[in-house]
Amino acid sequence: MTDAGGAPGTVFDPDRLDDQAHLVGGDPSGVLRTVASSAARVRTAYRASVEAEVGSLARFGRPRAIVVVGSGGCAVAGDVLDAVIGYGAPLPIVTVRGNRLPGWVGAADIVMAVSRPGDAEETFAPAAEAARRGSSIMGVGPARSPLEPVVTRAGGPYVPFGTEPGQAGGTLWEIAVPLVVAASALGLVEAREDAFEAAAVRLEDIAHRCRPSSESFINPGKTLAAELAGSIPMIWGTSPLAAAAARWLAFRLNEIARYPAIWGEIPESRHQLAAFTGPLAGRDIFADPFADEPGGEGARLRLVLLRDTEEPEQVVRHRTAAVALAEDRGVPISEVVAEGVHPLERVATLTGLSDYAAVYAALGYGIDPESFSDVTELRA
């Protein structure tokens, strides 16, 4: 897909987002439909987790630690688990993003292996090592994947999704829900079926507001995509839960829209404030005024705040100061505020909108959001 403005992926055209023919033709794999099915995926993943008997992990009592192994979006599922359990966790929740299992992991620990393709080395290798060390283990991945026998031979539950290994697409929910269900069975978090249903209802509301037929001026997904276009987004979360959502948004922009993004958590992200006085901050008064338009030359920073409903006083101070500094330096700001009481609801409202923004950003640039040729080439 090219136009007079340049090659595919070089120019963001907001008119594309209200062109129904483009939204269909530019998304042949139906990534928008996949995102719209997030609520159904929450419910399906919950049922699959119960049927796989992930609660059997509790038969040996509370473990010394929980170790989640995975990479990319699968590793974000570990961040979500940690955030949903919260600061009151009586044990460490560790996410391993490489292919080496920490030396201290042993029979007293639970290893949760998560792999979207089912054969990713970053998950398969540490899962096999965990089985050799006698750790309790569970797996999440495609049905009939190479990961499944590694888990089941070790006596652990395996939660399948999809039908074939390597199945493209997906959302956060089929990989994160089983981990939370298992944690609930271990008594680490209060997450009964009604909590997952509440999250699903939130996702249904987002799907309605962000539906393709909803025009950009009232569609929060399209609005956020247009704000991100032509900028370098610095995405900050105001809590561990919001930080997990920030990391997910950055990952989805990278994966779906081929778009760079920086993420962080307040207050640790305050070192990034130095960039507000750097070469990519506010524009020079002699700069091309049309460069501020989506697709214009000279991308500049944008501060994207993903705000949780629960913000400690220290975080509020740092957030307020960051906003003031950004405004003073001419750095534009976008804010997304979580909704809901249960952590699952709040993470749903943040990541649900993030999914739509990433897909609409890809479509606004004329990019097929399901094309993974570069990632496949790198893995090969």
Protein Blocks (a to p, Z undefined) as FASTA:
>chain_A
ZZfkbcehiaccfklmmmmklmmmmmmnommmmmmmmmmmmmmmmmmmmmnommlmmmno
pafbdcdddehjllmmmmmmmmmnommlcbdcdddfbfbdcfkbcfkbccddddfklpaf
klmmmmmmmmmnopacdddddehiaklmmmmmnopacddehjbehiagddfklmmmmmmm
mmmmnopaccdfklmmmmmmmmmmmmmmmgmklcfklmmklmmmmmmgopacddddfbfk
lmmmmmmmmmmmmmmnopacdddddfklmmmmmmmmmmklccdfkbcfklmpghiahiad
dddddddfbdcfklmmmmmmmmmmmmmnopacdddddedjblklmmmmmmmmmmmmmmmm
mmmnopafkbcklmmmmmZZ
